[in-house]
C-alpha cells in the first residue's frame, strides 16, 4: 500500500514532465473512493493480493514481466524492473477499486491482448514466444505511436504502461538510488541557526 501511495504521487509528476504530444487524456478524473471499507494499516507490510483480488492471469503476468524489462532493463548499476517486482506493482495498481485505476485496468488489459494479436499477425506466435529482437521491434513501434498521439490506442496503452512501470520502478529504494534521490537524510552537520538570525531574534548565541 505504501508503494501504491508513493506511485500515486510520482506518476502524475512523470506525466507532467512528458512532452505535450505524449500526454494522455484517457484517464478519468480522480475522485474520492467510497464504500471500500476502512483504510488499510499503512504500518503493515501487505503482500500482493492482500488488499483486493489481483487481475493478471498467469500468462498476462508473464507478458508484463517481459514488458517491464523491455521498458526498464538492467544495466551495470541498476536491476531490471522485474527484479524489483514492478510487475506486481502494476497488477496491484490496476486491480485497486478506484475510478482512475479502473480506467488503467481497461487499457492495460486491452493492450496486452493487442500485443498477442500483433505478434500473431507479424510472426504467427504470441508475444511471449517471440525472440527478444521481434519483441523489441513491436515495442519500438508502439513507442512511436505513443509519441505521435498518446490518446489513441494502441499508443495510449504503451504510454500508460511505460508511466506505470517507471512510476513503480522509481518509488523503490533501488530506483531512488538510481536517480540519486536521498530523501529525508541529513546532508551535513547542523550547528544551529546563523548568528545573524539569532541576533535579529534577540536570542543568545550558541
N, C-alpha and C positions, 0 to 999 in steps of 0.2 A: 504493500500500500504506500510505503514511503517512496518507493521507486516511481509508482504511478503519479503521486503528488508532485514529485520533483520534475517529472517529464511534462506534466500539465503546465508548469511554469516555463520550462525550457523550450518546448516545441513551438509555441507561438512566437518566441524570440527568433528561432531559426527561420520561421516563415516570414517574419518581418524583415529579415536581412536578405531574403531572396529577391532577385530582380523582379520588377513589376510583371513582366511577361510570364513569370513562373508562378505567381501567386494563385492559389486555388480558391475558387468560390463555391466549392461543393459541400463544405461542412455546414450543417445547420447551426444557428446561433446557440451559443451556450446558455443554459438555464439552470436554475436550482432544481436538482433532482428531488422528487418527493416520493414517499411511500416505499423506500428501500430498507426500512428498519433503522436501528441505531447506528451511529457512527462506529467504524472499527477502532480498535485499540491501536493507536499509532506507535505504541511502545512495544508491541508484539511483533515477532517475525512471522509473517504469513508466507505460505508456500503457494505456488500457482494452483488455482482451483479452490483455495480455502474460502475465498470471499464470494465467488459466484462460479457457475459452471463455465468451463472453457469451451472455445468454439472449434479450434482446428481438429480435424481428423488426423490420423497417423500420417497419411500421405500429404496432407496440407502442411503439417508440421515439418516434414522432411523437405518440402519445397521451400518453405520460408527459411529454414536453416541455410539452404543453398543461396537464396536471395540475400540474406543478411551478410553472408561472406563475400558475395559479389559487390555489394554496396560498401561494406566496411571490412576489407580483407586484413589479415595480419601483416605486420611489417617487422622490421628489425627491433623496434622498441615497444610495439603495442600488440595486444592479442586481437584476433578477429571478433566480429560481433557475436557469432555463435558461441565462442569460447566464454563470453561474458553472459550468456543466456539471454541475449536480446530477443531471440525468437519467442521465449517465454513471456517477455515483456509485451511483445506485440499481441500475442494471444490474450494475455490478461487485459490489455488495453481495449481491444475490440470486443471483448466479452463483457465488459463492465456495463451496467444497466443505466447508462446516462445518455441523453439525447445526442451529444456530439460524437460519442463513441459509437453509437448505433449507426450514424452516417459513415463512419470509418469502416465499420464491420461490413456494411453492404458493398462498399467499393473495393475493399481488400479481397473479399471472397469472390466477387465478380472478376477481379483482376487475376486471381490465381487460376480460375477456370479458363480465362482468356489465354494465359500463358501456355497451358497444356494444349489448347486448341491451335495456337500459333505454332507451337513446336510440332504438332501433328501435320499442319499444312506445309511446314518447311522441311521437316526431316522424318516424317512418318513415325514419330515417337513422342512420348510425353516429355515435359521439360526436364524432369529429374534424370531421365535416361540419356539426355544429350551429353556430348563431351563438353568440357569447360569452354572451349572456343565458341561452339554454337550457342551455349547458354549466354555467354557474354555478348555475342552479336545481337541477340534478341533484346537484352537489357540495354545495350547501347542505342538501339533503335527506339526503345521506349523512352530513354532519357532525352533523345532529340524531340520526341513528340511532347514530352512534358515541358521542355524548354519553349517549344513553339506555342503551346496552348495547354496550360496546366488544368484547365477546366473541362477539357474534352477527353473522354475515355478513348483509348487506354492510357494516354499520357497522364491523366489525372490519378490513375491508380499508382503509377510508378512515382509520381511526385509525392503522393501521400505516404506510400510505403517508405520511400527514402527519408522523409522527415521523421517518421516514427522510429526507424532504425537509428538515425543519427541522434534523435532525442533520447532514446533508450541507452545508446552507447555512451553519450557524453554526460549522463547522470549516474554512471557507475564510478567507483573510485578509480579504476584503471583509465576510463575515458577522461575523467577530470585531470588525472595526471598527464595524459597525452597532450592536453591543450595548456598545461601549466597552471591550472586553476588550483589555488591553495585553500580557498575557503576561509573559515574562521580560525586562522592560525596566526599567532603573533609573528610579525616580520622583523621586529627589532626590540631591544630592551627599552622600556619606557621609564624615564626618570622623573616623571611628574610634569606638570604644566610649565611652560616657559616663564621666566622671571617677569617679563613684561606683562603677561596676563595676570600673574599674582599681584603685581603692583597695582594694576588697574582695578582689581577687585578688592584692594586693601587687605590682602591676605599675606601672612608671613611667608618668607622664603623657605624653600625646602631645606 
